[in-house]
């Protein structure tokens, strides 16, 4: 593969679109090629700056002009805020499995406290065993 192809893969990696076997060969190339390594660091830096940048919005007069020309709907959107029910939470599979395992193990410690039997166990005085018939105490041949 050429360096240009590896740099395309770097972009795919940053977008989480690179498969595991492709990323291993790409990282092996990064270990040997300083140009691609520099490209990788620059891509990470640009990405970090974009993540921290203020979102860019079009000025309101541009919206009004486009509405006047019929390029966008005339009604303004009611609200751009999203409901909490529309949010999606994604966990990587190992993290989700770890959380599920912790909940299962934690429930083992919590369950005896929640379902503790408040009645004390009945204790028999030592002479009760004397009252049990002998046939019940000896195993049958
Ligand atoms: Zn390279």
Boltz pocket constraint, residues with backbone or C-beta under 6 A from the ligand:
constraints:
  - pocket:
      binder: B
      contacts: [[A, 2], [A, 3], [A, 6], [A, 29], [A, 33], [A, 34], [A, 35], [A, 36], [A, 37]]
      max_distance: 6.0
